[in-house]
Amino acid sequence: LSHMNFSEAVLIDCDFAGLDDVESSKAAVEYLIDGGHTRIAHLMDPGTFSTIEERAQGYREAFVSRGLTVPEDLIFHLDWSEDPAKVTNTEAAFGGTWGSA
């Protein structure tokens, strides 16, 4: 963010402000890859909302843009209906395949 200039405010008359889920997810994962992380997990909430799917798309696009194979084994589909006692230990909940970021 050091390259961005926040010295001028822009006022917009609107009732909604959103973000680009694909690009923001992609930028975050690219940042981690560029920082040397090689095992980056992506946690997906249950459902098929566009935000969920678009963030997963950005995750995948980041690996492709860096010439890397998408680690499908680090994409976890969460199930909030599961017994919370079973997921208190995050590493155990993901079968011990914990990412580096």
C-alpha positions in Angstrom: 0.0 0.0 0.0 3.0 2.3 0.2 2.6 3.2 -3.4 -0.9 4.6 -2.9 -1.7 8.2 -2.3 -4.5 8.8 0.2 -4.1 12.5 0.5 -7.2 13.4 -1.4 -10.7 12.3 -0.4 -13.4 11.5 -3.0 -17.0 11.7 -2.0 -19.4 9.5 -3.9 -23.2 9.6 -3.5 -24.1 5.9 -3.4 -25.9 3.4 -1.2 -23.4 0.6 -1.6 -19.6 0.3 -1.8 -18.1 -3.1 -2.7 -14.8 -4.6 -3.7 -13.5 -6.8 -6.4 -13.4 -10.2 -4.7 -11.3 -11.8 -7.5 -8.7 -9.1 -7.6 -8.4 -8.6 -3.9 -8.0 -12.3 -3.2 -5.5 -12.6 -6.0 -3.5 -9.7 -4.8 -3.4 -11.0 -1.2 -2.2 -14.5 -2.4 0.3 -13.0 -4.8 1.7 -11.0 -1.9 2.2 -14.1 0.1 3.8 -16.0 -2.8 6.1 -13.1 -3.5 7.1 -13.2 0.2 8.3 -16.7 -0.1 5.3 -18.7 1.2 4.7 -21.9 -0.7 1.8 -23.5 1.1 -1.1 -21.0 1.3 -4.4 -22.4 2.5 -7.8 -21.0 1.3 -10.8 -21.5 3.6 -14.2 -21.4 1.9 -17.4 -20.8 3.7 -20.3 -23.1 2.8 -22.6 -22.0 0.0 -22.4 -20.8 -3.5 -22.5 -17.0 -3.0 -20.6 -15.1 -5.6 -18.2 -13.7 -3.0 -17.2 -17.2 -2.0 -16.7 -18.4 -5.6 -14.9 -15.2 -6.7 -12.4 -15.3 -3.8 -11.6 -18.9 -4.6 -11.1 -17.8 -8.3 -8.7 -15.1 -7.2 -6.8 -17.6 -5.1 -6.4 -19.9 -8.1 -5.5 -17.1 -10.4 -2.7 -15.9 -8.1 -0.9 -19.3 -8.4 -1.4 -19.4 -12.2 -0.1 -15.8 -12.6 3.1 -16.8 -10.8 3.5 -20.0 -12.9 2.7 -22.3 -10.0 0.4 -25.3 -9.7 -2.8 -24.5 -7.8 -2.6 -26.5 -4.5 -6.2 -27.9 -4.6 -5.4 -29.9 -1.4 -5.1 -26.6 0.5 -8.6 -25.4 -0.4 -10.9 -26.3 2.5 -14.7 -26.1 2.3 -15.9 -25.4 5.8 -19.1 -26.8 7.2 -20.4 -24.6 10.1 -23.0 -27.3 10.9 -20.3 -29.6 12.1 -19.8 -30.1 15.8 -17.5 -27.3 17.0 -15.7 -29.6 19.3 -14.3 -31.4 16.3 -12.8 -28.2 14.8 -11.2 -26.5 17.9 -7.8 -27.6 16.8 -7.4 -26.0 13.4 -4.4 -28.1 12.3 -6.2 -31.3 13.2 -9.4 -30.2 11.5 -7.4 -30.0 8.2 -5.9 -33.4 8.5 -2.5 -32.0 9.5 -1.9 -30.4 6.1 -1.3 -26.9 7.4 -0.1 -24.2 5.0 2.7 -21.7 5.6 0.3 -18.8 5.3 
